[in-house]
Amino acid sequence: MQRGATSSYANVIAGMQQLVRGKTADAEAFAHRAIQLDPKNWYGYLLLDSATGNSVDANEVSQRYLAGFPELGGSGEPTVTDNNFGAAIDLAAVLARSGNVARSNQLLDGAERLLRQFPLNANRDHALAEVQILALRGRPREAIARLRAPDRPSLRTFGNLLQYDPLLASLHGEPEFKGILMEYQAEMARQRAELAKRPKDAPLDLASLSR
């Protein structure tokens, strides 16, 4: 945070850290700061929704998204682009909570159409979005298969989103998904052990951590 206090993404990461620690008020403050710095950083909105939980009405949450991404609102087809597809998926989940399933499906349809334009081995945000959409559509087996597909990014690239992303909540009861989480946690434990063996001021050997 000393290096990135004016970075929207730094504030999101700091907020995620507080959310994992159970400090929801601090997480909410970081989320507001992230959105203030960059109203188009949809992770800030997702963090804010996660931090406030059920204390805020879903309709109020959807208005937050639409204030930052007005192109996703209106009565016609939403305009889903590479700059807002994450917000479209997040908003779809919020609208489904409030009972607006038809608009939720329109947003998911728009995000899916966009993602088909990219290679299967696209970046992490694209790969995670595919999994989120399947989870929100109630197709957990297909979502997990996407995580396991050989052309997907490494599980490490998803980080704690696998465990804490509310859009993946429907997967948490699946035994295979629990196995994926255990693999990720074991990998993080291995990396921590590598770091613990390293002399305090020794240069960091990134190759040994990534192999």
N, C-alpha and C positions, 0 to 999 in steps of 0.2 A: 504493500500500500504506500510505502514511502516513495517508491519509484513510479507508481501508477495511480496516484490519488486522483488524477484528472482523467483516468481511463474508465470508460463505462464497463469494460470487461473485467478490469481489476476489481471494481466494486461488486460485480456479480460474483466473482470467485470468493471475495471476502464474505459476501452475504451467504453464499452456499456453505462456507465454513461455519458460520454462526448457526445456520439452519440445522446442520448436522449435529451441532453441540446442543441443540434445543433452545437456543437464544433467539426466539422468533422476532422479538422486538428489534434486536440489532440487525437481524436479517432483513426485516422490513425497511429499516432505515437505509441500509446499503442498496436495496432494490430501488427505492425512491431516488437515491443519488444516481444510480446507473441510468435510470430512465431520464432523469434531468439532463445528464451529460449526453445521452444519445437516445432520443425518443424512438429510434428504429431498432434498438437492440432488444429483440424479443425475449432473450434470456432474462432480462430485467423484469419483464412482465410475468414470466413464468415463476421467477423467484418470489415476486410480490404475491402472486396467487398462492404459492406454496406456504409462504410465511404467515399470511393472514388466515389461511385455511377456511373453515366454515364460518368464521366470524364476519365475513363479508358476503353479501348477497351475490349470487352468480350474475345477476343482471348488472350490478355495479361493476363487477370485474370485466364483463364484456364491454361496457362503456369505456373502461380504461384502454382496452385493446383498440377499440374503434377510434378513440381520440388520437392514438399513435399511428394507426393504420386505417384511415377512413376508406381506403379503396377496398377494404374487405367487407364494408357495410352496404347499406342500400337494399333495394328490393330486387335488383338484377343479379346476374352472375358476379361473384366476387372476382377481383383482378388479382390472381396469385402469381407472384414473380419470384425470381431467385433471391430477391431482397426481403421477401416477407412470408415465404412459405412456412417458416417455423411459427410465426405469429398466427398464420391461418390454422395450423394444426392445433396450437394451444387454444385459440379461440373456439375451434370446433369442440374441444373437450369441455370448455366452459358452457357453451350453448347446449350441449347434450345434457349437462347437469341441470340446466334451467328448463329443460323440456323442449327446446327448439331443435329437434332432431333433423328436420328437413334442411335448415340452414347449416347445421353442423355437417351433414353429408355433402352439401354443396361445396363447403370449404375443403373437406377431405378429397372430394373428387378433383377440385382444382389443383390441390397440392400433388395428387397422384399424376395428373396430366403433365404437370411441370417436371416432376422427377423422371418421367419416362424419356425426357429429352437428354438425360445425362447418362454416361456409361455406368454399367453395373458396379464398377469399382470406384465410384465417385467418392467425394470426400466424406469425412465423418458426419457432418451435418446432414448430408443427403442420406447416408446409410442409416443414421439414427431415425430420420424422418420416416423412412419406409417401415421401420419396426414400430414406431409410434402409431402410424396409421393403421397397421394391421391389429395392434393391440386395442386401439379405440374402436375398431370395427368388430371386436369380439372374435378375432381369429388368432388366438394365442399360439397354436402350433405352428402356423405359418410365420408368425413374428419371430419365434425362437429359431425356426429353420433359417430365417434371414440372418440372424446373429451368427449361426453356425456355418453359413455358406462360405466356401473357400475364397470367393472373390470379395468378401467383406473386409473392411479395415480390421486391424487387430483389436481384440476386446479391450486392450489397454487404452486405446484412443477414446473409448467412451467414458473411461474413468468412473467416478461415483454416480454419473447419470444413470448407470444401470440399476443402482440400488435406490436412488432417491428421486428420480424423475417421476412425478405423479402420473404422467401419461402411460407409464409402463406398469402401473399398479396391478392391472389385471393379470400380469404374468407372474407375479410374486408367488402365487400358490402352485405354480407348475414345477414339478420335480426337476425337469431338465434346466429350467431357468435358475433354480437354486444351485444346480451344479455349475452353471456358468458363473454365478456370483462367487462360488467357492474357488473356481479357477482364478478369477480376477484377484480375489483376496490373497490367495496363495502366491500369486505373482508379485503383489505389492509387498507381502511379507519377505519374499526373497530379495527384493530390491532394498528393503529396509535393513536386512541382514548384511547385504553387501556394503551399504553405507556405514553401518555400525563398525565393521571391521577396518574401515579406512581411517588412517591417522587424521586428526582433526583438521589440519590445514593442508592436507595433500590435495593435489589436483584431482578433480572429479573425472573418473574414467567412464564416460558415457557409454562406450562400446560394451563394457562389462555388464552394464545395467540393461542394455537393450537386446542382448543376444538371447 
